[in-house]
Amino acid sequence: MDDTLRTCIEHPFSQSAAPLSLYISDHITSPTAVVMPVKRIVHVCHAHGAVVFVDAAHVPGQLRPNIQDIDADFYAGNLHKWVFCPRSAAIIWRNPSRQHAWFRPLVTSAFEHRGLHEAFGYEGTKDDIPYICAANGIEYINRVGGLEKINEYNSTLLYKGVTYLEEKWGTKRLQVPDSMHSLYQCIVALPFIPGFSDFKETPAVTQVFMGKNLELQKLLLDKFDVQVAVVYVGQELMVRVSVSIYNTMDDIIRLADAVLALTKTEALFISDAGFIRVF
């Protein structure tokens, strides 16, 4: 294992005053769209005696992981992102060789003591329609050609689109090893935008979608009808470009032009009413 990677994984264990009992790792990071080496992360964490929960929100419909081989204690992923399902449809897998008695839903119903499937399946009065739609989402993926065909279309469009943005904006994508590239997502640095790029703030890790980045994201949607996630990496504003089979290069061009229009704006300010005005 790469020594630098091991050092990064082990850092929380060396810094924690009390024994670290739970380690949570993304499989694909949400703000930065980086595919993490979760199998190696799990191996190191288990060596320290920690329970590992892999947050794989962006994995279903994008990757085909061997969950058993990863060997985390828990592995969870959303179906509303890339499996074409309504929100709240998700999966959670518990490692049968690493069972924990405390694993149970916080919201319970009459089936709390009837086993895990029943306990998670009947939580209060929640709507089951998103779960029922999971079968339809998988059927749709197969109907349009299967995951391999979707992977090919999305990854080709993403590479072409990000290259186009780099050329138009004169910026660069986040530099990561090829093995850590997401197939459907990539973050690209924004060019200088008055009122945003020159605004000094230090975003906390938990505030990655708060502050000037969220204002810029709203402005792109309200003024240009462009929906894209604007995030901080350090103190640099970047956009997370996400593509699916309903996107085309025209969407990328629209994003590029919208951002370039903002770079030429003479003044940006927030009124007392909280609205962003552009002149």
Phi, psi and omega per residue, in radians:
M1 nan 2.469 3.117
D2 -1.028 2.278 -3.064
D3 -1.099 -0.643 -3.134
T4 -1.124 -0.746 3.120
L5 -1.100 -0.791 -3.141
R6 -1.071 -0.701 3.133
T7 -1.086 -0.728 3.132
C8 -1.131 -0.730 -3.126
I9 -1.170 -0.693 -3.058
E10 -1.415 -0.208 -3.088
H11 -0.951 -0.838 -3.141
P12 -1.057 -0.566 -3.131
F13 -1.198 -0.635 -3.125
S14 -1.353 -0.419 -3.086
Q15 -1.624 -0.313 -3.065
S16 -1.322 2.290 3.132
A17 -1.201 -0.626 3.114
A18 -1.873 2.787 3.097
P19 -0.973 2.318 -3.123
L20 -1.462 2.031 -3.032
S21 -1.759 -0.376 -3.108
L22 -2.351 2.249 3.120
Y23 -2.109 2.158 3.130
I24 -1.929 2.230 -3.139
S25 -2.279 2.377 2.954
D26 -1.202 2.627 2.921
H27 -1.550 -0.828 2.934
I28 -2.102 2.089 -3.110
T29 -1.149 2.445 -3.074
S30 -1.293 -0.940 -3.084
P31 -1.198 -0.603 -2.992
T32 -1.908 -0.097 3.055
A33 0.979 0.825 3.123
V34 -1.909 2.291 3.105
V35 -1.457 2.037 -3.070
M36 -1.510 2.586 3.103
P37 -1.365 1.242 -2.939
V38 -1.122 -0.565 -3.135
K39 -1.095 -0.733 3.117
R40 -1.218 -0.640 3.099
I41 -1.094 -0.792 3.139
V42 -1.063 -0.732 -3.119
H43 -1.042 -0.818 -3.123
V44 -1.160 -0.743 -3.106
C45 -1.142 -0.714 3.097
H46 -1.116 -0.577 3.098
A47 -1.125 -0.426 3.085
H48 -1.633 0.066 3.092
G49 1.418 0.282 -3.086
A50 -1.620 2.580 2.958
V51 -1.378 2.415 -3.074
V52 -2.061 2.205 3.055
F53 -1.982 2.091 3.116
V54 -1.705 2.058 3.084
D55 -1.531 1.771 -3.065
A56 -1.924 0.784 -3.040
A57 -0.949 -0.658 -3.058
H58 -1.697 0.134 -3.039
V59 -1.481 -0.872 -3.109
P60 -0.998 2.242 -3.102
G61 1.556 -0.087 3.125
Q62 -2.123 -0.783 3.116
L63 -2.097 2.884 3.037
R64 -2.077 1.324 -3.086
P65 -1.326 2.619 2.974
N66 -1.587 1.619 -3.010
I67 -1.094 -0.701 -3.137
Q68 -1.085 -0.670 -3.108
D69 -1.234 -0.572 3.087
I70 -1.072 -0.688 2.979
D71 1.232 0.442 3.028
A72 -1.223 2.838 3.082
D73 -1.238 -0.686 3.116
F74 -2.428 2.545 -3.140
Y75 -2.457 2.117 -3.064
A76 -2.272 2.492 3.129
G77 -2.561 2.629 3.117
N78 -1.540 2.637 3.093
L79 -1.872 -0.139 -3.106
H80 -1.488 -0.170 -3.096
K81 -1.480 -0.926 -3.029
W82 -2.253 0.108 3.103
V83 -1.956 0.205 2.993
F84 1.061 0.686 3.133
C85 -1.966 2.824 3.052
P86 -1.166 2.802 3.099
R87 -1.096 2.600 -3.108
S88 1.558 -0.097 3.020
A89 -1.399 2.157 -3.078
A90 -2.733 2.952 3.075
I91 -2.183 2.643 2.957
I92 -2.429 2.307 -3.116
W93 -2.017 2.288 3.062
R94 -1.868 2.245 -3.134
N95 -1.120 2.048 -3.099
P96 -1.127 -0.346 3.124
S97 -1.637 -0.012 -3.128
R98 -2.354 1.077 -3.061
Q99 -1.427 2.504 -3.134
H100 -2.241 2.192 -3.041
A101 -1.120 -0.438 -3.092
W102 -1.386 -0.098 -3.094
F103 -1.340 1.882 3.133
R104 -2.839 2.785 3.134
P105 -1.233 2.559 3.091
L106 -1.335 -0.611 3.076
V107 -1.667 2.093 -3.025
T108 -2.121 3.012 3.107
S109 -2.509 -2.765 -3.070
A110 -1.171 -0.263 -3.077
F111 -1.737 0.313 -3.068
E112 -0.970 -0.636 -3.051
H113 -1.854 0.401 -3.125
R114 -1.815 0.234 -3.118
G115 1.916 2.846 -3.026
L116 -1.129 -0.754 -3.115
H117 -1.055 -0.776 -3.140
E118 -1.212 -0.696 -3.112
A119 -1.116 -0.747 3.116
F120 -1.366 -0.449 -3.085
G121 -1.384 -0.379 -3.125
Y122 -2.221 1.374 3.134
E123 -1.796 1.752 3.096
G124 1.003 -2.267 -3.086
T125 -2.010 0.540 -3.098
K126 -1.144 2.732 -3.129
D127 -1.453 2.207 -3.118
D128 -1.538 -0.083 -3.066
I129 -0.995 -0.769 3.120
P130 -0.977 -0.649 3.141
Y131 -1.230 -0.685 3.112
I132 -1.087 -0.608 -3.127
C133 -1.243 -0.226 -3.131
A134 -1.005 -0.727 3.123
A135 -1.095 -0.656 3.115
N136 -1.197 -0.651 3.104
G137 -1.109 -0.751 3.115
I138 -1.160 -0.701 3.112
E139 -1.096 -0.659 3.128
Y140 -1.150 -0.737 3.087
I141 -0.989 -0.779 3.130
N142 -1.181 -0.614 -3.088
R143 -1.199 -0.554 -3.132
V144 -1.554 0.105 3.036
G145 2.179 -0.081 3.105
G146 1.634 2.933 -3.055
L147 -1.112 -0.634 -3.115
E148 -1.102 -0.725 3.133
K149 -1.183 -0.700 3.097
I150 -1.133 -0.756 3.082
N151 -0.966 -0.788 -3.102
E152 -1.120 -0.807 -3.110
Y153 -1.124 -0.862 -3.059
N154 -1.166 -0.760 -3.105
S155 -1.176 -0.626 3.091
T156 -1.156 -0.791 3.117
L157 -1.116 -0.725 -3.121
L158 -1.078 -0.813 -3.119
Y159 -1.101 -0.793 3.134
K160 -1.116 -0.750 -3.103
G161 -1.171 -0.776 -3.128
V162 -1.161 -0.688 3.078
T163 -1.059 -0.705 3.102
Y164 -1.101 -0.780 3.136
L165 -1.104 -0.727 3.109
E166 -1.038 -0.720 -3.124
E167 -1.220 -0.725 -3.099
K168 -1.269 -0.656 -3.050
W169 -1.631 -0.326 -3.067
G170 1.222 0.545 3.138
T171 -2.139 -3.025 -3.112
K172 -2.302 2.683 3.006
R173 -1.309 2.882 3.057
L174 -1.125 2.231 -3.078
Q175 -1.524 1.951 3.091
V176 -2.367 2.807 3.083
P177 -1.046 2.642 -3.113
D178 -0.962 -0.620 -3.101
S179 -1.185 -0.216 -3.094
M180 -1.887 0.159 3.104
H181 -1.352 2.336 2.982
S182 -1.337 2.567 -3.121
L183 -1.324 -0.506 -2.991
Y184 -2.005 -0.090 -3.007
Q185 -2.459 2.602 3.088
C186 -2.786 2.507 3.092
I187 -1.838 2.454 -3.076
V188 -2.247 2.400 3.124
A189 -1.183 2.476 3.100
L190 -1.496 2.609 2.975
P191 -1.244 3.035 -3.106
F192 -1.159 2.169 3.104
I193 -2.092 2.026 -3.122
P194 -0.986 2.388 3.134
G195 1.528 -0.187 3.135
F196 -2.189 -0.990 -3.117
S197 -1.158 -0.466 -3.123
D198 -1.667 0.129 3.116
F199 -1.584 2.140 -3.047
K200 -1.641 2.006 3.010
E201 -2.609 2.672 -3.137
T202 -1.932 1.714 -3.094
P203 -1.251 2.393 3.035
A204 -1.336 2.801 3.130
V205 -0.999 -0.666 -3.109
T206 -1.394 -0.034 -3.117
Q207 -2.066 0.593 -3.060
V208 -1.129 -0.445 3.119
F209 -1.889 0.435 3.141
M210 -2.130 2.774 3.080
G211 1.653 -2.619 -3.065
K212 -1.124 -0.501 3.115
N213 -1.127 -0.675 3.128
L214 -1.229 -0.608 3.080
E215 -1.120 -0.740 3.121
L216 -1.158 -0.699 3.101
Q217 -1.048 -0.734 3.120
K218 -1.177 -0.684 3.131
L219 -1.100 -0.745 3.120
L220 -1.083 -0.630 3.135
L221 -1.302 -0.834 -3.047
D222 -1.220 -0.711 -3.038
K223 -1.591 -0.590 -3.017
F224 -2.055 -0.031 -3.124
D225 1.027 0.696 3.123
V226 -2.060 2.131 3.106
Q227 -1.804 1.989 3.106
V228 -2.635 2.523 3.113
A229 -1.361 2.229 3.063
V230 -1.867 2.172 -3.019
V231 -2.283 2.850 3.000
Y232 -1.723 2.401 2.870
V233 -2.145 1.843 -2.905
G234 1.186 -2.113 3.073
Q235 -1.970 0.283 -3.126
E236 -1.744 2.293 3.077
L237 -1.388 2.298 3.132
M238 -2.425 2.798 3.038
V239 -1.939 2.461 3.044
R240 -1.695 1.875 -3.138
V241 -1.476 2.159 3.109
S242 -2.144 2.343 -3.130
V243 -2.202 2.593 3.044
S244 -2.416 -3.082 -3.015
I245 -1.217 -0.246 3.095
Y246 -1.560 -0.042 3.108
N247 -1.640 2.684 3.048
T248 -2.349 3.088 3.119
M249 -1.099 -0.435 3.110
D250 -1.051 -0.592 3.120
D251 -1.168 -0.675 3.121
I252 -1.149 -0.760 3.137
I253 -1.096 -0.695 3.118
R254 -1.090 -0.731 3.082
L255 -1.093 -0.819 -3.130
A256 -1.017 -0.810 -3.110
D257 -1.159 -0.669 3.140
A258 -1.096 -0.795 3.138
V259 -1.138 -0.745 3.128
L260 -1.095 -0.615 3.091
A261 -1.091 -0.655 -3.140
L262 -1.256 -0.511 3.112
T263 -1.172 -0.384 -3.120
K264 -1.699 0.032 -3.133
T265 -1.230 2.335 -3.101
E266 -1.323 -0.609 -3.085
A267 -2.619 2.390 3.042
L268 -2.271 2.248 3.066
F269 -2.643 2.836 3.124
I270 -1.812 2.176 -3.139
S271 -1.286 3.003 3.119
D272 -1.081 -0.484 -3.136
A273 -1.377 -0.089 3.102
G274 1.614 0.108 -3.117
F275 -1.669 2.545 3.098
I276 -1.539 2.215 3.118
R277 -1.930 2.472 -3.104
V278 -2.121 2.273 3.124
F279 -2.162 nan nan
